[in-house]
């Protein structure tokens, strides 16, 4: 679980597909949740701890938690590609 997926509306100046794990913060903001002014998101991990993460690339293997690994096009409504793919779907 984490803060709301930022990609639910492009009108909110979000594009979760834009940054990569090594993007500067100016680019990372496009992939972060809007809940904290796009500076990061709270993420609840499977072991029960919560971290504030400044990047959406905090899933397994630097996985973007808001996008699917094998999304052929910018489509947020995808199933995980495998056990190392974390996808938190947008819900408005």
MOPAC internal coordinates of N, CA, C and O (Angstrom, degrees):
PM7 1SCF
backbone

  N    0.0000 0     0.00 0     0.00 0    0    0    0
  C    1.4451 1     0.00 0     0.00 0    1    0    0
  C    1.5194 1   108.56 1     0.00 0    2    1    0
  O    1.2310 1   121.67 1   -27.83 1    3    2    1
  N    1.3205 1   114.40 1   152.17 1    3    2    1
  C    1.4642 1   120.49 1   177.62 1    5    3    2
  C    1.5220 1   108.63 1  -162.00 1    6    5    3
  O    1.2310 1   121.12 1    -2.15 1    7    6    5
  N    1.3279 1   115.47 1   177.85 1    7    6    5
  C    1.4558 1   119.91 1   174.65 1    9    7    6
  C    1.5243 1   109.81 1   -59.72 1   10    9    7
  O    1.2310 1   120.88 1   -18.06 1   11   10    9
  N    1.3309 1   115.93 1   161.94 1   11   10    9
  C    1.4605 1   123.31 1  -174.69 1   13   11   10
  C    1.5267 1   112.93 1   -51.99 1   14   13   11
  O    1.2310 1   121.11 1   -45.52 1   15   14   13
  N    1.3169 1   115.49 1   134.48 1   15   14   13
  C    1.4608 1   123.06 1   175.49 1   17   15   14
  C    1.5292 1   109.04 1   -54.82 1   18   17   15
  O    1.2310 1   119.74 1   -49.35 1   19   18   17
  N    1.3288 1   118.09 1   130.65 1   19   18   17
  C    1.4656 1   120.48 1  -176.15 1   21   19   18
  C    1.5148 1   114.64 1   -76.32 1   22   21   19
  O    1.2310 1   119.22 1   166.32 1   23   22   21
  N    1.3002 1   119.09 1   -13.68 1   23   22   21
  C    1.4556 1   121.24 1  -170.66 1   25   23   22
  C    1.4925 1   115.91 1   -88.30 1   26   25   23
  O    1.2310 1   119.70 1  -168.73 1   27   26   25
  N    1.3032 1   118.18 1    11.27 1   27   26   25
  C    1.4495 1   120.06 1  -175.45 1   29   27   26
  C    1.5270 1   112.13 1   -66.56 1   30   29   27
  O    1.2310 1   119.92 1   152.35 1   31   30   29
  N    1.3194 1   117.76 1   -27.65 1   31   30   29
  C    1.4610 1   121.10 1  -179.93 1   33   31   30
  C    1.5177 1   110.48 1  -147.38 1   34   33   31
  O    1.2310 1   120.49 1   -56.66 1   35   34   33
  N    1.2996 1   116.66 1   123.34 1   35   34   33
  C    1.4601 1   120.18 1   177.58 1   37   35   34
  C    1.5328 1   110.79 1   -68.05 1   38   37   35
  O    1.2310 1   120.05 1   163.85 1   39   38   37
  N    1.3393 1   117.52 1   -16.15 1   39   38   37
  C    1.4562 1   120.85 1   176.78 1   41   39   38
  C    1.5233 1   111.35 1   -67.97 1   42   41   39
  O    1.2310 1   120.23 1   163.14 1   43   42   41
  N    1.3109 1   117.16 1   -16.86 1   43   42   41
  C    1.4650 1   121.37 1   179.16 1   45   43   42
  C    1.5225 1   111.58 1   -90.12 1   46   45   43
  O    1.2310 1   120.02 1  -163.14 1   47   46   45
  N    1.3112 1   117.56 1    16.86 1   47   46   45
  C    1.4684 1   123.60 1   179.60 1   49   47   46
  C    1.5211 1   111.87 1    56.97 1   50   49   47
  O    1.2310 1   121.35 1  -136.58 1   51   50   49
  N    1.3114 1   115.02 1    43.42 1   51   50   49
  C    1.4595 1   121.08 1   178.66 1   53   51   50
  C    1.5178 1   109.81 1  -117.40 1   54   53   51
  O    1.2310 1   121.11 1   -32.13 1   55   54   53
  N    1.3013 1   115.49 1   147.87 1   55   54   53
  C    1.4534 1   121.94 1   173.18 1   57   55   54
  C    1.5248 1   106.89 1  -156.30 1   58   57   55
  O    1.2310 1   119.42 1   -93.54 1   59   58   57
  N    1.3316 1   118.71 1    86.46 1   59   58   57
  C    1.4512 1   121.18 1  -175.48 1   61   59   58
  C    1.5229 1   114.22 1   -61.71 1   62   61   59
  O    1.2310 1   119.88 1   164.84 1   63   62   61
  N    1.3356 1   117.83 1   -15.16 1   63   62   61
  C    1.4622 1   121.46 1   179.29 1   65   63   62
  C    1.5280 1   112.08 1   -86.86 1   66   65   63
  O    1.2310 1   119.74 1   169.21 1   67   66   65
  N    1.3177 1   118.11 1   -10.79 1   67   66   65
  C    1.4680 1   121.91 1  -174.67 1   69   67   66
  C    1.5366 1   113.60 1   -71.45 1   70   69   67
  O    1.2310 1   118.64 1   129.85 1   71   70   69
  N    1.3382 1   120.19 1   -50.15 1   71   70   69
  C    1.4684 1   118.88 1  -177.12 1   73   71   70
  C    1.5249 1   113.32 1   -78.47 1   74   73   71
  O    1.2310 1   121.32 1   -18.23 1   75   74   73
  N    1.3295 1   115.08 1   161.77 1   75   74   73
  C    1.4577 1   121.51 1   170.69 1   77   75   74
  C    1.5302 1   106.62 1  -125.32 1   78   77   75
  O    1.2310 1   119.17 1    -8.33 1   79   78   77
  N    1.3335 1   119.19 1   171.67 1   79   78   77
  C    1.4665 1   120.13 1  -174.42 1   81   79   78
  C    1.5286 1   115.10 1   -56.63 1   82   81   79
  O    1.2310 1   119.35 1   159.00 1   83   82   81
  N    1.3114 1   118.84 1   -21.00 1   83   82   81
  C    1.4613 1   121.08 1  -178.30 1   85   83   82
  C    1.5321 1   113.71 1  -109.62 1   86   85   83
  O    1.2310 1   120.80 1  -165.02 1   87   86   85
  N    1.3223 1   116.08 1    14.98 1   87   86   85
  C    1.4740 1   120.35 1   179.03 1   89   87   86
  C    1.5270 1   110.48 1   -67.95 1   90   89   87
  O    1.2310 1   120.51 1   -31.10 1   91   90   89
  N    1.3340 1   116.64 1   148.90 1   91   90   89
  C    1.4631 1   119.19 1   173.72 1   93   91   90
  C    1.5358 1   110.00 1   -69.05 1   94   93   91
  O    1.2310 1   120.45 1   -16.00 1   95   94   93
  N    1.3043 1   116.75 1   164.00 1   95   94   93
  C    1.4604 1   120.62 1  -177.37 1   97   95   94
  C    1.5279 1   112.03 1   -58.48 1   98   97   95
  O    1.2310 1   120.08 1   147.64 1   99   98   97
  N    1.3220 1   117.46 1   -32.36 1   99   98   97
  C    1.4667 1   120.07 1   178.73 1  101   99   98
  C    1.5282 1   111.57 1   -60.09 1  102  101   99
  O    1.2310 1   119.57 1   148.00 1  103  102  101
  N    1.3198 1   118.43 1   -32.00 1  103  102  101
  C    1.4673 1   123.24 1   176.68 1  105  103  102
  C    1.5261 1   111.17 1   -88.20 1  106  105  103
  O    1.2310 1   120.16 1   144.22 1  107  106  105
  N    1.3296 1   117.29 1   -35.78 1  107  106  105
  C    1.4681 1   121.52 1  -177.16 1  109  107  106
  C    1.5212 1   111.27 1   -61.25 1  110  109  107
  O    1.2310 1   120.55 1   150.98 1  111  110  109
  N    1.3302 1   116.55 1   -29.02 1  111  110  109
  C    1.4619 1   121.01 1  -179.36 1  113  111  110
  C    1.5314 1   111.83 1   -57.21 1  114  113  111
  O    1.2310 1   119.88 1   149.30 1  115  114  113
  N    1.3412 1   117.84 1   -30.70 1  115  114  113
  C    1.4599 1   120.74 1   179.62 1  117  115  114
  C    1.5307 1   111.98 1   -66.45 1  118  117  115
  O    1.2310 1   119.95 1   156.25 1  119  118  117
  N    1.3173 1   117.70 1   -23.75 1  119  118  117
  C    1.4496 1   121.68 1  -178.93 1  121  119  118
  C    1.5079 1   114.82 1  -101.24 1  122  121  119
  O    1.2310 1   119.95 1   172.02 1  123  122  121
  N    1.3292 1   117.70 1    -7.98 1  123  122  121
  C    1.4642 1   121.53 1  -179.49 1  125  123  122
  C    1.5211 1   111.51 1   -85.42 1  126  125  123
  O    1.2310 1   120.92 1   -23.77 1  127  126  125
  N    1.3199 1   115.85 1   156.23 1  127  126  125
  C    1.4554 1   122.15 1   176.63 1  129  127  126
  C    1.5246 1   110.52 1   -62.55 1  130  129  127
  O    1.2310 1   120.39 1   -32.33 1  131  130  129
  N    1.3115 1   116.86 1   147.67 1  131  130  129
  C    1.4656 1   121.67 1   178.03 1  133  131  130
  C    1.5269 1   111.74 1   -77.12 1  134  133  131
  O    1.2310 1   119.82 1   169.68 1  135  134  133
  N    1.3174 1   117.95 1   -10.32 1  135  134  133
  C    1.4677 1   121.21 1  -175.16 1  137  135  134
  C    1.5235 1   113.95 1   -60.85 1  138  137  135
  O    1.2310 1   119.24 1   153.80 1  139  138  137
  N    1.3036 1   119.06 1   -26.20 1  139  138  137
  C    1.4725 1   122.32 1  -177.79 1  141  139  138
  C    1.5257 1   109.72 1  -124.56 1  142  141  139
  O    1.2310 1   121.05 1  -134.97 1  143  142  141
  N    1.3396 1   115.60 1    45.03 1  143  142  141
  C    1.4538 1   122.92 1  -179.86 1  145  143  142
  C    1.5267 1   112.35 1    54.36 1  146  145  143
  O    1.2310 1   120.95 1  -145.60 1  147  146  145
  N    1.3301 1   115.80 1    34.40 1  147  146  145
  C    1.4723 1   124.80 1   177.32 1  149  147  146
  C    1.5261 1   113.54 1    62.35 1  150  149  147
  O    1.2310 1   120.50 1  -158.11 1  151  150  149
  N    1.3288 1   116.65 1    21.89 1  151  150  149
  C    1.4649 1   120.13 1   177.94 1  153  151  150
  C    1.5224 1   112.31 1   -90.76 1  154  153  151
  O    1.2310 1   119.81 1   168.59 1  155  154  153
  N    1.3351 1   117.97 1   -11.41 1  155  154  153
  C    1.4530 1   121.72 1  -179.55 1  157  155  154
  C    1.5182 1   110.55 1   159.61 1  158  157  155
  O    1.2310 1   120.96 1    10.20 1  159  158  157
  N    1.3221 1   115.78 1  -169.80 1  159  158  157
  C    1.4576 1   121.43 1  -178.22 1  161  159  158
  C    1.5232 1   110.05 1  -151.15 1  162  161  159
  O    1.2310 1   121.44 1   -27.84 1  163  162  161
  N    1.3411 1   114.86 1   152.16 1  163  162  161
  C    1.4506 1   121.19 1   171.66 1  165  163  162
  C    1.5181 1   107.42 1   -82.26 1  166  165  163
  O    1.2310 1   120.78 1   -46.80 1  167  166  165
  N    1.3204 1   116.12 1   133.20 1  167  166  165
  C    1.4619 1   121.47 1  -178.75 1  169  167  166
  C    1.5213 1   108.58 1  -126.22 1  170  169  167
  O    1.2310 1   120.87 1   -53.38 1  171  170  169
  N    1.3405 1   115.93 1   126.62 1  171  170  169
  C    1.4591 1   122.48 1   174.93 1  173  171  170
  C    1.5197 1   108.14 1   -94.37 1  174  173  171
  O    1.2310 1   120.55 1   -58.74 1  175  174  173
  N    1.3101 1   116.56 1   121.26 1  175  174  173
  C    1.4635 1   122.18 1  -178.49 1  177  175  174
  C    1.5270 1   110.55 1   -93.48 1  178  177  175
  O    1.2310 1   120.83 1   -17.96 1  179  178  177
  N    1.3182 1   116.02 1   162.04 1  179  178  177
  C    1.4591 1   122.89 1  -175.98 1  181  179  178
  C    1.5188 1   114.58 1   -58.98 1  182  181  179
  O    1.2310 1   119.74 1   155.37 1  183  182  181
  N    1.3201 1   118.10 1   -24.63 1  183  182  181
  C    1.4640 1   120.18 1   179.73 1  185  183  182
  C    1.5250 1   112.47 1   -87.23 1  186  185  183
  O    1.2310 1   120.47 1  -177.83 1  187  186  185
  N    1.3398 1   116.71 1     2.17 1  187  186  185
  C    1.4535 1   121.22 1   174.63 1  189  187  186
  C    1.5219 1   115.43 1    98.99 1  190  189  187
  O    1.2310 1   119.09 1   172.58 1  191  190  189
  N    1.3337 1   119.35 1    -7.42 1  191  190  189
  C    1.4639 1   119.08 1   179.16 1  193  191  190
  C    1.5255 1   110.56 1   -87.98 1  194  193  191
  O    1.2310 1   121.20 1   -24.59 1  195  194  193
  N    1.3274 1   115.32 1   155.41 1  195  194  193
  C    1.4628 1   122.41 1   178.68 1  197  195  194
  C    1.5183 1   108.48 1  -119.17 1  198  197  195
  O    1.2310 1   120.59 1   -45.05 1  199  198  197
  N    1.3176 1   116.47 1   134.95 1  199  198  197
  C    1.4600 1   122.81 1   174.81 1  201  199  198
  C    1.5121 1   109.08 1  -125.61 1  202  201  199
  O    1.2310 1   120.98 1   -34.00 1  203  202  201
  N    1.3235 1   115.74 1   146.00 1  203  202  201
  C    1.4566 1   120.62 1   168.97 1  205  203  202
  C    1.5291 1   105.99 1   -89.06 1  206  205  203
  O    1.2310 1   120.60 1   -62.86 1  207  206  205
  N    1.3281 1   116.46 1   117.14 1  207  206  205
  C    1.4625 1   122.11 1  -174.99 1  209  207  206
  C    1.5304 1   109.93 1  -108.86 1  210  209  207
  O    1.2310 1   119.65 1   -53.60 1  211  210  209
  N    1.3338 1   118.28 1   126.40 1  211  210  209
  C    1.4612 1   121.10 1   179.26 1  213  211  210
  C    1.5298 1   113.88 1   -79.06 1  214  213  211
  O    1.2310 1   120.40 1  -178.86 1  215  214  213
  N    1.3160 1   116.85 1     1.14 1  215  214  213
  C    1.4613 1   122.42 1  -177.52 1  217  215  214
  C    1.5261 1   108.93 1  -140.22 1  218  217  215
  O    1.2310 1   119.59 1   -34.89 1  219  218  217
  N    1.3463 1   118.38 1   145.11 1  219  218  217
  C    1.4558 1   119.77 1   174.83 1  221  219  218
  C    1.5343 1   112.27 1   -75.04 1  222  221  219
  O    1.2310 1   120.18 1   173.35 1  223  222  221
  N    1.3312 1   117.25 1    -6.65 1  223  222  221
  C    1.4661 1   121.65 1  -179.48 1  225  223  222
  C    1.5271 1   109.38 1   -88.21 1  226  225  223
  O    1.2310 1   121.13 1  -115.03 1  227  226  225
  N    1.3118 1   115.45 1    64.97 1  227  226  225
  C    1.4587 1   120.91 1  -177.08 1  229  227  226
  C    1.5275 1   111.69 1  -125.42 1  230  229  227
  O    1.2310 1   120.57 1  -170.15 1  231  230  229
  N    1.3206 1   116.51 1     9.85 1  231  230  229
  C    1.4499 1   120.99 1   175.78 1  233  231  230
  C    1.5219 1   110.30 1   -83.26 1  234  233  231
  O    1.2310 1   120.28 1     5.10 1  235  234  233
  N    1.3191 1   117.08 1  -174.90 1  235  234  233
  C    1.4644 1   120.23 1   178.78 1  237  235  234
  C    1.5363 1   111.01 1   -56.15 1  238  237  235
  O    1.2310 1   120.37 1   -44.49 1  239  238  237
  N    1.3041 1   116.89 1   135.51 1  239  238  237
  C    1.4688 1   122.81 1   176.36 1  241  239  238
  C    1.5304 1   112.66 1    58.00 1  242  241  239
  O    1.2310 1   119.87 1  -139.58 1  243  242  241
  N    1.3372 1   117.85 1    40.42 1  243  242  241
  C    1.4670 1   123.77 1  -177.34 1  245  243  242
  C    1.5277 1   112.04 1    59.50 1  246  245  243
  O    1.2310 1   120.62 1  -145.24 1  247  246  245
  N    1.2915 1   116.43 1    34.76 1  247  246  245
  C    1.4553 1   123.22 1   179.39 1  249  247  246
  C    1.5262 1   110.02 1   -73.70 1  250  249  247
  O    1.2310 1   120.43 1   -42.87 1  251  250  249
  N    1.3372 1   116.79 1   137.13 1  251  250  249
  C    1.4573 1   121.60 1   174.14 1  253  251  250
  C    1.5300 1   107.05 1   -74.77 1  254  253  251
  O    1.2310 1   120.61 1   -61.62 1  255  254  253
  N    1.3226 1   116.44 1   118.38 1  255  254  253
  C    1.4656 1   120.26 1  -175.54 1  257  255  254
  C    1.5198 1   113.33 1   -70.76 1  258  257  255
  O    1.2310 1   119.77 1   168.47 1  259  258  257
  N    1.3337 1   118.05 1   -11.53 1  259  258  257
  C    1.4575 1   121.34 1  -177.61 1  261  259  258
  C    1.5259 1   113.94 1  -104.43 1  262  261  259
  O    1.2310 1   119.38 1   179.74 1  263  262  261
  N    1.3199 1   118.79 1    -0.26 1  263  262  261
  C    1.4653 1   121.38 1   178.76 1  265  263  262
  C    1.5258 1   110.09 1  -136.05 1  266  265  263
  O    1.2310 1   120.62 1   -22.29 1  267  266  265
  N    1.3158 1   116.42 1   157.71 1  267  266  265
  C    1.4559 1   121.41 1   174.32 1  269  267  266
  C    1.5186 1   110.32 1   -84.06 1  270  269  267
  O    1.2310 1   120.09 1   -34.19 1  271  270  269
  N    1.3147 1   117.42 1   145.81 1  271  270  269
  C    1.4628 1   121.17 1  -178.28 1  273  271  270
  C    1.5160 1   112.90 1   -64.51 1  274  273  271
  O    1.2310 1   120.06 1   144.21 1  275  274  273
  N    1.3096 1   117.49 1   -35.79 1  275  274  273
  C    1.4611 1   120.57 1  -174.02 1  277  275  274
  C    1.5219 1   112.89 1  -107.39 1  278  277  275
  O    1.2310 1   120.17 1  -153.91 1  279  278  277
  N    1.3180 1   117.28 1    26.09 1  279  278  277
  C    1.4627 1   119.32 1   179.03 1  281  279  278
  C    1.5288 1   108.58 1   -67.26 1  282  281  279
  O    1.2310 1   120.74 1   -63.81 1  283  282  281
  N    1.3131 1   116.18 1   116.19 1  283  282  281
  C    1.4667 1   120.97 1  -177.68 1  285  283  282
  C    1.5251 1   111.57 1   -69.67 1  286  285  283
  O    1.2310 1   120.90 1   152.40 1  287  286  285
  N    1.3129 1   115.88 1   -27.60 1  287  286  285
  C    1.4581 1   121.08 1   177.65 1  289  287  286
  C    1.5187 1   107.80 1  -139.73 1  290  289  287
  O    1.2310 1   119.71 1   -13.75 1  291  290  289
  N    1.3110 1   118.16 1   166.25 1  291  290  289
  C    1.4560 1   119.52 1   178.99 1  293  291  290
  C    1.5223 1   112.05 1   -61.26 1  294  293  291
  O    1.2310 1   120.83 1   -94.53 1  295  294  293
  N    1.3035 1   116.02 1    85.47 1  295  294  293
  C    1.4591 1   123.75 1  -179.37 1  297  295  294
  C    1.5205 1   107.58 1  -131.19 1  298  297  295
  O    1.2310 1   120.21 1   -63.75 1  299  298  297
  N    1.3069 1   117.21 1   116.25 1  299  298  297
  C    1.4619 1   120.50 1  -177.43 1  301  299  298
  C    1.5233 1   112.62 1   -84.36 1  302  301  299
  O    1.2310 1   119.89 1   161.48 1  303  302  301
  N    1.3057 1   117.82 1   -18.52 1  303  302  301
  C    1.4602 1   120.76 1  -175.66 1  305  303  302
  C    1.5264 1   110.12 1   -92.22 1  306  305  303
  O    1.2310 1   120.65 1  -110.03 1  307  306  305
  N    1.3226 1   116.36 1    69.97 1  307  306  305
  C    1.4580 1   122.10 1  -179.03 1  309  307  306
  C    1.5195 1   109.94 1  -126.95 1  310  309  307
  O    1.2310 1   121.10 1   -23.36 1  311  310  309
  N    1.3087 1   115.50 1   156.64 1  311  310  309
  C    1.4599 1   121.07 1   174.82 1  313  311  310
  C    1.5210 1   109.06 1   -82.96 1  314  313  311
  O    1.2310 1   120.03 1   -24.71 1  315  314  313
  N    1.3284 1   117.56 1   155.29 1  315  314  313
  C    1.4663 1   119.48 1   175.66 1  317  315  314
  C    1.5188 1   111.12 1   -57.39 1  318  317  315
  O    1.2310 1   120.76 1   -35.60 1  319  318  317
  N    1.3352 1   116.16 1   144.40 1  319  318  317
  C    1.4656 1   121.85 1  -178.54 1  321  319  318
  C    1.5255 1   111.72 1   -77.44 1  322  321  319
  O    1.2310 1   119.92 1   161.16 1  323  322  321
  N    1.3098 1   117.76 1   -18.84 1  323  322  321
  C    1.4566 1   122.11 1  -178.61 1  325  323  322
  C    1.5192 1   110.21 1   176.17 1  326  325  323
  O    1.2310 1   120.04 1     7.40 1  327  326  325
  N    1.3125 1   117.52 1  -172.60 1  327  326  325
  C    1.4665 1   120.35 1  -175.59 1  329  327  326
  C    1.5262 1   114.10 1   -65.87 1  330  329  327
  O    1.2310 1   118.72 1   161.03 1  331  330  329
  N    1.3066 1   120.04 1   -18.97 1  331  330  329
  C    1.4550 1   122.06 1   178.73 1  333  331  330
  C    1.5118 1   113.91 1   -95.70 1  334  333  331
  O    1.2310 1   120.01 1  -173.20 1  335  334  333
  N    1.3355 1   117.59 1     6.80 1  335  334  333
  C    1.4572 1   121.94 1  -176.69 1  337  335  334
  C    1.5300 1   109.62 1  -107.26 1  338  337  335
  O    1.2310 1   120.81 1   -66.32 1  339  338  337
  N    1.3109 1   116.05 1   113.68 1  339  338  337
  C    1.4734 1   121.36 1   176.17 1  341  339  338
  C    1.5278 1   108.24 1   -97.51 1  342  341  339
  O    1.2310 1   120.06 1   -54.24 1  343  342  341
  N    1.3199 1   117.48 1   125.76 1  343  342  341
  C    1.4570 1   121.63 1   178.72 1  345  343  342
  C    1.5251 1   108.21 1  -130.90 1  346  345  343
  O    1.2310 1   120.48 1   -65.68 1  347  346  345
  N    1.3317 1   116.68 1   114.32 1  347  346  345
  C    1.4605 1   121.92 1   175.69 1  349  347  346
  C    1.5210 1   106.82 1  -102.90 1  350  349  347
  O    1.2310 1   120.80 1   -75.49 1  351  350  349
  N    1.2985 1   116.07 1   104.51 1  351  350  349
  C    1.4638 1   122.18 1  -173.06 1  353  351  350
  C    1.5154 1   111.62 1   -71.03 1  354  353  351
  O    1.2310 1   120.24 1   -30.13 1  355  354  353
  N    1.3355 1   117.14 1   149.87 1  355  354  353
  C    1.4645 1   120.05 1   177.35 1  357  355  354
  C    1.5301 1   110.37 1   -72.33 1  358  357  355
  O    1.2310 1   121.15 1   -42.25 1  359  358  357
  N    1.3068 1   115.41 1   137.75 1  359  358  357
  C    1.4567 1   122.17 1   174.61 1  361  359  358
  C    1.5149 1   106.38 1  -136.80 1  362  361  359
  O    1.2310 1   120.79 1   -58.04 1  363  362  361
  N    1.3191 1   116.10 1   121.96 1  363  362  361
  C    1.4705 1   119.20 1  -176.48 1  365  363  362
  C    1.4950 1   109.83 1  -109.25 1  366  365  363
  O    1.2310 1   120.10 1   180.00 1  367  366  365

